[in-house]
Amino acid sequence: MFPGFDNPLDLPWTMSYVAKKRLQVDNLMELPKEKRPPDTILWWGTPEDLEEWLDKVLGTGTEKEDEKIDFLIRQEDIE
């Protein structure tokens, strides 16, 4: 049916994997270049390797308390 596939039942799994991997790569490419994981982790690493890399580079989320967002709302913007 498809070259390289002995069993057609393998095709949905393979296509699903490709779609999920593409989505993952696209999302990671949105990070600044210095915070992107190296290709060895992205393509050949385990999910645990990738999670460890992201935790190391982006932090574990404990410093979120220090982040603050200020909104400036002008009186004329209020209806």
NORHUZI-V810332 format. One record per residue. N is the residue number from 0. SS is DSSP state (H for helix, E for strand, L for the rest). Layout:
n=N ss=SS
n=N ss=SS
This chain:
n=0 ss=L
n=1 ss=L
n=2 ss=L
n=3 ss=L
n=4 ss=L
n=5 ss=L
n=6 ss=L
n=7 ss=L
n=8 ss=H
n=9 ss=H
n=10 ss=H
n=11 ss=H
n=12 ss=H
n=13 ss=H
n=14 ss=H
n=15 ss=H
n=16 ss=H
n=17 ss=H
n=18 ss=H
n=19 ss=H
n=20 ss=H
n=21 ss=H
n=22 ss=H
n=23 ss=H
n=24 ss=H
n=25 ss=H
n=26 ss=H
n=27 ss=H
n=28 ss=L
n=29 ss=L
n=30 ss=L
n=31 ss=L
n=32 ss=H
n=33 ss=H
n=34 ss=H
n=35 ss=L
n=36 ss=L
n=37 ss=L
n=38 ss=H
n=39 ss=H
n=40 ss=H
n=41 ss=H
n=42 ss=H
n=43 ss=H
n=44 ss=L
n=45 ss=L
n=46 ss=H
n=47 ss=H
n=48 ss=H
n=49 ss=H
n=50 ss=H
n=51 ss=H
n=52 ss=H
n=53 ss=H
n=54 ss=H
n=55 ss=H
n=56 ss=H
n=57 ss=H
n=58 ss=L
n=59 ss=L
n=60 ss=L
n=61 ss=H
n=62 ss=H
n=63 ss=H
n=64 ss=H
n=65 ss=H
n=66 ss=L
n=67 ss=L
n=68 ss=L
n=69 ss=L
n=70 ss=L
n=71 ss=L
n=72 ss=L
n=73 ss=L
n=74 ss=H
n=75 ss=H
n=76 ss=H
n=77 ss=L
n=78 ss=L
